[in-house]
């Protein structure tokens, strides 16, 4: 039965190998008394700059657990915690034909959980395998030639494959450790288990995705690429089949729809098939880029120690009079700004960083909440059209070729200064007045918010900062309605999943949503199998 010990602190210059001796000394033990010692959480305390502390929670067993528990009674930092029981599944016997559409986090973790329970499925993906997809994306960034079926949004791994690979989640769901353990098993860095702000990085995440594909293939899953969902067929209100690439019919009894927030043609298909949808708020704005050393100085009170990670930030400001908020989103320390378009004639920005976060720049989206009343129409696809309108405006301002409009932050704020436009964005930028490429209420709220951000982070509002437009794919602009068992309100056997369905935001929450759908499907099939056994 392990102990959990919290609030151990080291300076950045200290080595983590000193943690066992520090723990033993505080508890009146020897290092030899600590068994199976390991870190379970690591965070940074930067409240007293420049005296930065690393804060640890550790786990261990003891040679005499009862004596330690008795001697440490009343110690608020020490907890005697039982070992968690392993998750065990009874294999589900079923001939049900399951199809999963989309190989992002929701789709992949639906598949992984089904595999754990002895089930298989057909997994279809409109884009290409991650190795080929990476080449397509590099071609787009280099030449401005977009492949509408293989890009930052579409392809194996989903949109998260070209991101920072953040695994943070505000959810305390007990499935979080399950997700982290599976990611580590497929090649994620082991420290994602305990970092307060874990991330994989785009380079490592691509390896993880490929490893999951190989595993699923070994488990009997049929994985098909360049298969775009073009129709769904229902009979008597229940899913019966899907059509891919406008010609091939694939029979299915259960359909998990995990297509991501940019599959606009899928949304149009669902509306044609009268699948219940509703508008959903999202956020839109610009991406800001600073030299990483500027953010390090702000957050650490000086130059970054080699043992500290590239500094990040989280900012928010609310205008109580208008109800609008400006906030940072998808912050990428040591990263680059990327082109994330998925359809012709629109500019979309995003952020990405590698596992080491070793770029000389930091970037983050600065966005403002967009309400459904802003869409200008009441039909479910109004938000999609709203996004497209402003993406096309940004494309025009960039002069074509998916170059993005950009502006020095001081110029955007109407402040004096000689700041240049400096950015990592490819295929390139065109200097432009960014106030013309977004609605006025977003521009006004951003300007008000940036003033507040500059007060909170001295140096944030400086000549080194560049703004690039636009950031429009923060989340899905609609929701595919479903019941408490994750099933569509309109079609039995259809399970909308993850971020594209409007029920998640990011890798972790999308994966958890997929797992819960897999568990629901397995329970349903298990009950049906048991009933059939009793009848026969």
C-alpha positions as CSV (number, residue, x, y, z in Angstrom):
1,X,0.0,0.0,0.0
2,X,1.8,3.2,-1.1
3,X,2.2,6.5,0.5
4,X,1.7,9.8,-1.3
5,X,3.9,12.7,-0.1
6,X,3.3,16.2,-1.3
7,X,5.1,19.6,-1.3
8,X,8.7,18.5,-1.7
9,X,10.6,21.4,-3.3
10,X,13.8,21.7,-5.2
11,X,15.6,24.5,-6.9
12,X,16.1,24.3,-10.6
13,X,19.8,23.5,-9.9
14,X,19.0,20.5,-7.7
15,X,18.9,17.1,-9.2
16,X,15.8,14.9,-8.9
17,X,18.0,12.1,-7.6
18,X,18.0,14.0,-4.3
19,X,14.3,13.5,-3.8
20,X,14.5,10.1,-2.0
21,X,17.0,11.4,0.6
22,X,15.0,14.6,1.1
23,X,11.8,12.5,1.6
24,X,13.6,10.2,4.0
25,X,15.1,13.0,6.1
26,X,11.7,14.8,6.5
27,X,10.0,11.6,7.6
28,X,12.8,10.4,9.9
29,X,13.7,7.4,7.7
30,X,16.6,6.1,5.7
31,X,16.6,5.9,2.0
32,X,16.7,2.2,2.3
33,X,13.3,2.4,4.1
34,X,11.6,3.7,0.9
35,X,10.5,1.2,-1.7
36,X,9.2,1.7,-5.2
37,X,9.9,5.4,-5.0
38,X,8.7,7.5,-8.0
39,X,7.4,10.9,-8.9
40,X,3.6,11.3,-9.4
41,X,3.5,15.0,-10.0
42,X,5.9,17.8,-10.8
43,X,5.0,21.5,-11.1
44,X,6.6,24.9,-11.0
45,X,6.2,27.6,-8.4
46,X,7.2,30.9,-9.9
47,X,5.4,33.2,-7.5
48,X,8.6,34.6,-6.0
49,X,10.6,35.5,-9.0
50,X,13.5,34.9,-9.6
51,X,13.5,32.3,-6.8
52,X,11.8,29.5,-8.8
53,X,10.9,26.3,-7.1
54,X,10.1,22.9,-8.5
55,X,7.3,21.2,-6.5
56,X,6.9,17.5,-6.3
57,X,4.5,14.8,-5.1
58,X,6.1,11.4,-4.8
59,X,4.8,7.9,-4.1
60,X,6.6,5.1,-2.3
61,X,6.0,2.1,0.0
62,X,7.9,1.6,3.3
63,X,9.6,-1.3,5.0
64,X,7.4,-0.7,8.0
65,X,4.2,1.0,6.7
66,X,2.3,0.9,10.0
67,X,5.1,2.5,12.0
68,X,5.4,5.3,9.4
69,X,1.6,5.8,9.4
70,X,1.5,6.0,13.2
71,X,4.5,8.3,13.5
72,X,3.2,10.7,10.7
73,X,-0.4,10.9,11.9
74,X,-1.5,14.5,11.4
75,X,1.0,15.2,8.7
76,X,-1.1,17.0,6.1
77,X,1.4,16.2,3.3
78,X,1.5,12.5,3.8
79,X,-1.4,10.2,2.7
80,X,-1.6,6.4,3.0
81,X,-3.4,5.3,-0.1
82,X,-4.5,1.9,-1.2
83,X,-3.2,0.5,-4.5
84,X,-5.7,1.1,-7.3
85,X,-7.3,-2.1,-8.6
86,X,-6.4,-2.8,-12.2
87,X,-9.1,-2.4,-14.8
88,X,-10.2,-5.8,-15.9
89,X,-12.6,-6.5,-18.8
90,X,-14.7,-9.5,-19.5
91,X,-14.4,-10.1,-23.3
92,X,-17.6,-9.2,-25.1
93,X,-18.7,-11.8,-27.7
94,X,-20.5,-10.1,-30.5
95,X,-20.8,-10.1,-34.3
96,X,-22.0,-6.5,-34.4
97,X,-20.5,-4.5,-37.2
98,X,-18.9,-1.4,-35.7
99,X,-17.5,1.5,-37.8
100,X,-15.5,4.4,-36.4
101,X,-15.2,7.5,-38.6
102,X,-12.1,9.5,-37.8
103,X,-8.7,8.7,-36.4
104,X,-8.2,11.6,-34.0
105,X,-8.0,11.1,-30.2
106,X,-11.8,10.3,-29.9
107,X,-11.7,7.7,-32.7
108,X,-8.4,6.1,-31.7
109,X,-9.3,5.8,-28.0
110,X,-12.7,4.4,-28.9
111,X,-10.9,1.8,-30.8
112,X,-8.3,1.1,-28.1
113,X,-11.0,0.6,-25.5
114,X,-13.0,-1.6,-27.7
115,X,-9.9,-3.7,-28.3
116,X,-9.4,-4.1,-24.5
117,X,-12.9,-5.6,-24.4
118,X,-12.3,-8.1,-27.1
119,X,-14.2,-6.2,-29.8
120,X,-13.0,-5.0,-33.3
121,X,-14.2,-2.4,-35.7
122,X,-13.5,-0.9,-39.1
123,X,-11.8,2.5,-38.7
124,X,-12.0,4.8,-41.7
125,X,-10.1,8.0,-42.2
126,X,-10.5,10.5,-45.0
127,X,-6.9,11.5,-44.9
128,X,-3.6,9.6,-45.2
129,X,-1.4,7.7,-42.7
130,X,0.6,10.1,-40.5
131,X,3.9,9.5,-42.4
132,X,2.4,10.5,-45.8
133,X,0.3,13.2,-44.2
134,X,3.3,14.9,-42.7
135,X,4.9,15.2,-46.1
136,X,1.6,16.7,-47.5
137,X,1.6,19.3,-44.7
138,X,5.2,20.2,-45.3
139,X,4.5,20.7,-49.0
140,X,1.6,23.0,-48.1
141,X,3.7,25.0,-45.7
142,X,6.5,25.3,-48.2
143,X,4.6,26.0,-51.4
144,X,1.1,27.1,-50.4
145,X,-0.4,24.1,-52.3
146,X,-3.3,22.7,-50.1
147,X,-4.5,19.1,-50.3
148,X,-8.1,19.4,-49.0
149,X,-8.0,15.7,-47.9
150,X,-4.6,15.6,-46.2
151,X,-3.7,18.6,-44.1
152,X,-3.4,19.9,-40.6
153,X,-7.1,19.1,-39.9
154,X,-7.5,15.8,-41.8
155,X,-5.5,12.6,-41.6
156,X,-4.3,10.0,-39.2
157,X,-4.1,11.4,-35.6
158,X,-6.5,14.3,-36.2
159,X,-5.8,18.0,-35.8
160,X,-3.9,17.3,-32.5
161,X,-1.1,15.7,-34.5
162,X,0.1,19.1,-35.6
163,X,-0.1,20.9,-32.3
164,X,1.7,21.1,-29.0
165,X,0.3,17.7,-28.0
166,X,-1.0,19.1,-24.7
167,X,-2.5,16.5,-22.3
168,X,-3.9,18.9,-19.7
169,X,-7.5,18.6,-18.7
170,X,-9.6,20.4,-16.1
171,X,-11.4,17.1,-15.7
172,X,-10.8,14.9,-12.7
173,X,-12.2,11.9,-14.5
174,X,-10.6,8.7,-13.3
175,X,-10.0,7.8,-17.0
176,X,-7.2,10.3,-17.2
177,X,-4.5,7.9,-15.8
178,X,-5.8,5.2,-18.2
179,X,-5.2,7.6,-21.2
180,X,-1.8,8.6,-20.0
181,X,-0.7,5.0,-19.4
182,X,-1.8,4.0,-22.9
183,X,0.0,6.9,-24.5
184,X,3.2,6.1,-22.6
185,X,2.9,2.4,-23.7
186,X,2.8,3.6,-27.3
187,X,5.8,5.9,-27.0
188,X,4.9,9.1,-25.2
189,X,7.5,10.4,-22.8
190,X,7.1,8.7,-19.4
191,X,7.0,12.0,-17.6
192,X,3.6,12.8,-19.0
193,X,2.3,10.6,-16.1
194,X,3.3,13.2,-13.5
195,X,4.0,16.6,-15.1
196,X,1.5,19.3,-14.0
197,X,1.3,20.4,-17.6
198,X,2.0,17.3,-19.6
199,X,2.6,17.5,-23.4
200,X,3.9,15.0,-26.0
201,X,5.0,17.4,-28.8
202,X,4.0,17.0,-32.4
203,X,7.1,15.0,-33.4
204,X,6.6,12.4,-30.6
205,X,2.9,12.3,-31.1
206,X,3.2,11.2,-34.7
207,X,5.2,8.2,-33.5
208,X,2.6,7.4,-30.9
209,X,-0.2,7.5,-33.5
210,X,1.6,5.1,-35.9
211,X,2.2,2.7,-33.0
212,X,-1.5,2.7,-32.1
213,X,-2.3,2.0,-35.7
214,X,0.0,-1.1,-35.7
215,X,-1.5,-2.3,-32.4
216,X,-5.0,-2.0,-33.6
217,X,-4.1,-3.9,-36.8
218,X,-2.7,-6.7,-34.7
219,X,-6.0,-6.8,-32.8
220,X,-8.0,-7.4,-35.9
221,X,-9.2,-3.8,-36.7
222,X,-9.5,-2.9,-40.4
223,X,-8.0,0.5,-40.9
224,X,-8.7,2.3,-44.2
225,X,-7.3,5.6,-45.3
226,X,-8.5,8.0,-48.0
227,X,-12.1,6.9,-47.2
228,X,-14.3,10.0,-46.8
229,X,-17.8,9.6,-45.3
230,X,-20.3,10.8,-48.0
231,X,-23.6,9.4,-46.8
232,X,-25.3,7.5,-44.0
233,X,-28.1,5.0,-44.5
234,X,-30.7,4.3,-41.8
235,X,-33.6,1.9,-41.7
236,X,-36.5,2.4,-39.4
237,X,-34.5,5.1,-37.5
238,X,-31.4,2.9,-36.9
239,X,-28.0,3.1,-38.6
240,X,-27.7,0.4,-41.3
241,X,-24.7,1.4,-43.5
242,X,-22.5,4.3,-44.5
243,X,-21.2,5.3,-48.0
244,X,-17.6,6.3,-48.5
245,X,-16.2,8.2,-51.5
246,X,-19.7,8.5,-53.0
247,X,-19.7,4.9,-54.2
248,X,-18.8,2.2,-51.6
249,X,-21.4,1.0,-49.1
250,X,-20.1,-0.3,-45.8
251,X,-22.8,-2.1,-43.6
252,X,-22.7,-1.2,-39.9
253,X,-24.8,-1.7,-36.9
254,X,-23.0,0.9,-34.7
255,X,-21.4,4.0,-36.0
256,X,-19.0,6.2,-33.9
257,X,-18.7,9.6,-35.6
258,X,-15.4,11.2,-34.5
259,X,-14.7,13.4,-37.4
260,X,-13.2,16.5,-35.7
261,X,-14.3,20.1,-35.7
262,X,-13.4,20.9,-39.3
263,X,-15.3,18.2,-41.2
264,X,-17.8,20.7,-42.5
265,X,-19.0,18.4,-45.3
266,X,-20.0,15.9,-42.6
267,X,-22.0,18.5,-40.8
268,X,-23.8,19.3,-44.1
269,X,-24.5,15.6,-44.6
270,X,-26.0,15.3,-41.1
271,X,-28.2,18.3,-41.7
272,X,-29.5,16.8,-45.0
273,X,-30.2,13.5,-43.2
274,X,-32.1,15.4,-40.5
275,X,-29.8,14.3,-37.7
276,X,-30.5,16.8,-34.8
277,X,-27.9,19.5,-34.6
278,X,-27.7,22.8,-32.7
279,X,-25.6,25.9,-32.9
280,X,-22.8,26.2,-30.3
281,X,-20.6,29.2,-29.2
282,X,-16.9,29.1,-29.9
283,X,-14.1,31.7,-29.9
284,X,-12.1,33.5,-32.6
285,X,-9.2,35.9,-32.8
286,X,-5.6,36.2,-33.6
287,X,-2.4,34.3,-32.8
288,X,0.4,36.3,-31.0
289,X,4.1,35.4,-31.2
290,X,7.0,36.5,-29.0
291,X,10.6,35.5,-28.7
292,X,10.6,32.7,-26.1
293,X,13.3,34.6,-24.1
294,X,10.8,37.4,-23.6
295,X,8.3,35.1,-22.0
296,X,11.0,33.4,-20.0
297,X,12.1,36.7,-18.5
298,X,8.5,37.7,-17.7
299,X,7.6,34.4,-16.0
300,X,10.9,33.5,-14.4
301,X,12.2,36.9,-13.5
302,X,15.3,36.5,-15.6
303,X,17.1,34.2,-17.9
304,X,15.7,30.6,-17.9
305,X,17.7,28.0,-16.0
306,X,18.6,25.0,-18.2
307,X,16.6,22.7,-16.0
308,X,13.4,24.8,-16.4
309,X,11.0,24.3,-19.3
310,X,10.2,27.0,-21.8
311,X,7.9,29.3,-19.9
312,X,4.2,29.5,-20.8
313,X,1.3,31.7,-19.7
314,X,-2.5,31.7,-19.3
315,X,-4.4,35.0,-19.5
316,X,-8.0,36.0,-19.3
317,X,-9.9,39.3,-19.2
318,X,-13.6,40.0,-19.1
319,X,-15.6,43.1,-20.0
320,X,-18.6,42.9,-17.7
321,X,-20.4,45.6,-19.6
322,X,-20.4,43.7,-22.9
323,X,-20.1,40.1,-21.6
324,X,-17.1,39.6,-24.0
325,X,-14.0,37.9,-22.8
326,X,-10.5,37.8,-24.2
327,X,-8.2,35.0,-23.3
328,X,-5.2,33.0,-24.3
329,X,-5.8,29.6,-25.9
330,X,-3.5,26.7,-27.0
331,X,-0.3,28.4,-25.8
332,X,2.8,26.8,-27.4
333,X,6.1,27.5,-25.6
334,X,9.1,27.0,-27.8
335,X,6.8,26.5,-30.8
336,X,5.9,27.8,-34.2
337,X,2.7,29.4,-35.8
338,X,1.3,27.1,-38.5
339,X,-1.1,27.3,-41.4
340,X,-4.1,25.1,-40.6
341,X,-6.4,25.5,-43.5
342,X,-8.5,22.6,-44.7
343,X,-10.5,24.1,-47.5
344,X,-9.7,26.4,-50.5
345,X,-9.6,30.1,-50.1
346,X,-9.4,30.4,-46.3
347,X,-6.6,31.2,-43.9
348,X,-6.5,29.5,-40.5
349,X,-3.7,29.7,-38.0
350,X,-2.7,27.4,-35.2
351,X,0.3,26.7,-32.9
352,X,2.6,23.7,-32.8
353,X,5.7,22.7,-30.9
354,X,8.0,19.7,-30.6
355,X,8.6,17.5,-27.6
356,X,11.6,19.6,-26.6
357,X,9.9,22.9,-27.2
358,X,13.2,24.3,-28.4
359,X,12.1,26.9,-31.0
360,X,13.2,30.5,-30.2
361,X,9.6,31.6,-30.3
362,X,6.5,31.3,-28.2
363,X,3.0,31.7,-29.5
364,X,-0.6,31.6,-28.3
365,X,-4.1,32.3,-29.6
366,X,-5.7,35.4,-28.2
367,X,-9.4,34.9,-28.8
368,X,-12.8,36.3,-27.9
369,X,-16.0,34.5,-27.2
370,X,-18.4,34.4,-30.1
371,X,-22.1,33.8,-29.3
372,X,-24.7,32.0,-31.4
373,X,-26.5,35.3,-31.7
374,X,-23.4,36.7,-33.6
375,X,-23.8,34.1,-36.4
376,X,-26.5,36.1,-38.2
377,X,-28.8,33.1,-38.8
378,X,-30.5,30.4,-36.7
379,X,-29.9,27.2,-38.7
380,X,-27.3,24.7,-37.3
381,X,-24.7,25.5,-39.9
382,X,-24.7,29.2,-39.3
383,X,-21.5,29.0,-37.2
384,X,-19.7,27.2,-40.0
385,X,-20.6,29.9,-42.5
386,X,-19.5,32.5,-40.0
387,X,-16.1,30.9,-39.6
388,X,-15.7,30.6,-43.4
389,X,-16.6,34.2,-44.0
390,X,-13.8,35.5,-41.8
391,X,-11.3,32.9,-43.0
392,X,-11.9,34.0,-46.5
393,X,-11.4,37.7,-45.4
394,X,-8.0,36.7,-44.0
395,X,-7.1,34.9,-47.2
396,X,-7.9,38.0,-49.2
397,X,-5.9,40.2,-46.9
398,X,-2.9,37.9,-47.2
399,X,-3.0,38.2,-51.0
400,X,-3.5,34.5,-51.7
401,X,-1.3,31.4,-51.5
402,X,-2.4,30.9,-47.9
403,X,-0.1,33.7,-46.7
404,X,-1.5,35.2,-43.5
405,X,-2.1,38.9,-42.7
406,X,0.1,40.0,-39.8
407,X,0.8,43.1,-37.9
408,X,3.2,44.2,-35.1
409,X,1.3,44.2,-31.8
410,X,2.2,47.9,-31.1
411,X,0.8,48.9,-34.5
412,X,-2.4,46.9,-33.8
413,X,-2.8,48.7,-30.5
414,X,-2.2,52.1,-32.2
415,X,0.9,52.7,-30.0
416,X,4.2,54.4,-31.1
417,X,7.1,52.1,-31.7
418,X,9.3,50.6,-34.4
419,X,8.4,47.0,-34.0
420,X,8.8,44.7,-37.0
421,X,6.6,41.8,-38.2
422,X,8.6,38.7,-37.2
423,X,6.9,35.3,-37.3
424,X,7.6,31.6,-37.9
425,X,4.4,31.3,-39.9
426,X,4.7,29.5,-43.3
427,X,4.1,29.9,-46.2
428,X,4.6,33.5,-45.3
429,X,2.8,36.7,-44.2
430,X,1.7,40.0,-45.6
431,X,1.7,43.0,-43.4
432,X,-1.9,44.3,-43.0
433,X,-4.3,46.1,-40.8
434,X,-5.7,43.3,-38.7
435,X,-8.7,45.4,-37.6
436,X,-10.2,44.8,-41.1
437,X,-10.3,40.9,-40.9
438,X,-12.4,40.3,-37.8
439,X,-15.7,41.7,-36.5
440,X,-15.4,45.0,-34.7
441,X,-16.4,43.5,-31.3
442,X,-13.6,41.0,-31.5
443,X,-11.0,43.6,-32.3
444,X,-12.2,45.9,-29.6
445,X,-12.3,43.2,-26.9
446,X,-8.8,42.0,-28.0
447,X,-7.4,45.5,-27.7
448,X,-8.9,45.9,-24.2
449,X,-7.7,42.5,-23.2
450,X,-4.2,43.0,-24.4
451,X,-3.9,46.1,-22.3
452,X,-4.9,44.0,-19.2
453,X,-2.4,41.2,-20.3
454,X,0.3,43.8,-20.5
455,X,-0.4,44.8,-16.9
456,X,-0.3,41.2,-15.7
457,X,2.8,40.2,-17.7
458,X,5.2,43.2,-17.9
459,X,6.8,43.0,-21.4
460,X,4.0,41.2,-23.1
461,X,2.8,44.3,-24.9
462,X,6.2,45.1,-26.5
463,X,7.7,45.8,-29.9
464,X,8.9,42.1,-30.2
465,X,5.4,40.8,-30.5
466,X,3.6,40.0,-33.8
467,X,-0.1,39.2,-34.4
468,X,-1.1,36.8,-37.1
469,X,-4.6,36.2,-38.4
470,X,-6.9,34.4,-38.0
471,X,-7.5,31.8,-35.3
472,X,-11.0,30.4,-36.0
473,X,-11.0,26.7,-35.3
474,X,-10.9,26.8,-31.5
475,X,-13.8,24.4,-31.2
476,X,-16.8,23.1,-33.2
477,X,-19.4,25.8,-34.0
478,X,-22.2,23.3,-33.5
479,X,-23.2,20.3,-31.5
480,X,-24.5,16.9,-32.7
481,X,-27.3,16.2,-30.2
482,X,-27.1,13.0,-28.2
483,X,-28.7,11.4,-25.1
484,X,-27.2,10.3,-21.8
485,X,-26.0,7.1,-23.4
486,X,-24.0,9.1,-26.0
487,X,-26.4,8.1,-28.8
488,X,-27.8,10.5,-31.4
489,X,-31.2,11.8,-30.7
490,X,-32.2,11.2,-34.3
491,X,-30.6,7.9,-35.4
492,X,-30.2,4.8,-33.2
493,X,-26.8,3.3,-33.3
494,X,-25.1,6.6,-34.2
495,X,-22.6,7.8,-31.5
496,X,-21.3,11.4,-32.1
497,X,-17.9,11.6,-30.3
498,X,-15.2,14.1,-29.3
499,X,-14.5,17.6,-30.3
500,X,-16.2,17.5,-33.7
501,X,-19.5,16.5,-32.0
502,X,-19.2,19.4,-29.7
503,X,-18.5,17.5,-26.5
504,X,-14.8,17.9,-25.9
505,X,-11.9,20.3,-26.4
506,X,-8.4,18.9,-26.8
507,X,-6.7,15.6,-26.9
508,X,-7.5,14.4,-23.3
509,X,-11.2,15.2,-23.2
510,X,-11.7,13.8,-26.7
511,X,-10.0,10.6,-25.8
512,X,-12.1,10.3,-22.6
513,X,-15.3,10.9,-24.6
514,X,-14.3,8.1,-27.0
515,X,-13.6,5.7,-24.1
516,X,-17.0,6.3,-22.5
517,X,-18.7,5.7,-25.9
518,X,-16.7,2.4,-26.2
519,X,-17.7,1.3,-22.8
520,X,-21.4,2.1,-23.5
521,X,-21.2,0.1,-26.8
522,X,-19.5,-2.8,-25.0
523,X,-22.1,-2.8,-22.3
524,X,-24.9,-2.8,-24.8
525,X,-23.4,-5.6,-26.8
526,X,-22.7,-7.6,-23.7
527,X,-26.3,-7.3,-22.6
528,X,-27.5,-8.4,-26.0
529,X,-25.1,-11.3,-26.0
530,X,-26.3,-12.5,-22.6
531,X,-29.9,-12.2,-23.7
532,X,-29.3,-14.3,-26.8
533,X,-27.5,-16.9,-24.7
534,X,-30.4,-17.2,-22.3
535,X,-32.9,-17.6,-25.2
536,X,-30.9,-20.4,-26.8
